[in-house]
Amino acid sequence: MRDDMSDELPEETSADVSDRPDPEPETRADDPDEPAWRTGIRGSRFGQVAVMIVAAFAIAIAAWWAVGPDDVGPAQAETAVVTEVDVAGADSAPVVGQRAPAFTATDLDSQEVVLDPDAMEGRPVWLMFVATWCTGCRTEMPDVQAAAADYGDDVEVIVVYVGEDAAAVSAYSERVGNDFTQVPDRSQAISAAYGIMGVPSHFFIGADGVVEQVQVGLLTPEQMDESLRALTGA
């Protein structure tokens, strides 16, 4: 009986097979509680790409924690961070080997501050240009204070605040506890004479009034100590 029925069935050709529509791919049954917008995103190409990005980000975070922040690079304090400032009428900055520009100013204690290359009295000067709002300047200020204390009378530390008045500088100094000569440069006259374009800027001036080093940007305690040793001959 079975053999007779099979003989009566028409033979299927390759053309008939090729004409069949492709079977629909199996899809995950939709969750009846899933919002329509989420279903649409999950089924779109954008949704698939977003899933891949999230997965890659998660892997990167896991790898970062595995390596540890101490192994991925130097600390920020070890980079030359500098903040741009706009000083009207700025001259060319003095370079190593040139005499330091002279100036007379008034510090926070209303005392006269004089930097005269012809009357240095055998004492070198570490001249800094900073701003109270400068992040890099704030970061290195405790190290400046420590270095100034370490070298004592061997070097005179003068910190000039670019474009700021005595009230702002005094409030900042009291808050952070600075203990060295500080000069508000509201008129920017001193900053212009030294060609300041970024803060912090450091000028290490020898006892003969000649600029020995110029450093622009945030210094580490080690860099400060190295420059001061060279300046004082310690």
Secondary structure by P-SEA (a helix, b strand, c coil): caaaaaaacccccaaaaaaccccccccccccccccaaaaaaaacaaaaaaaaaaaaaaaaaaaaaaaccccccccccccbbbbbbbbcccccccccccccccccccccccbbbbbcccccccbbbbbbbbbcccaaaaaaaaaaaaaaaaacccbbbbbbbccccaaaaaaaaaaaccccbbbbcccaaaaaaaccccccbbbbccccccccccccccccaaaaaaaaaaaacc
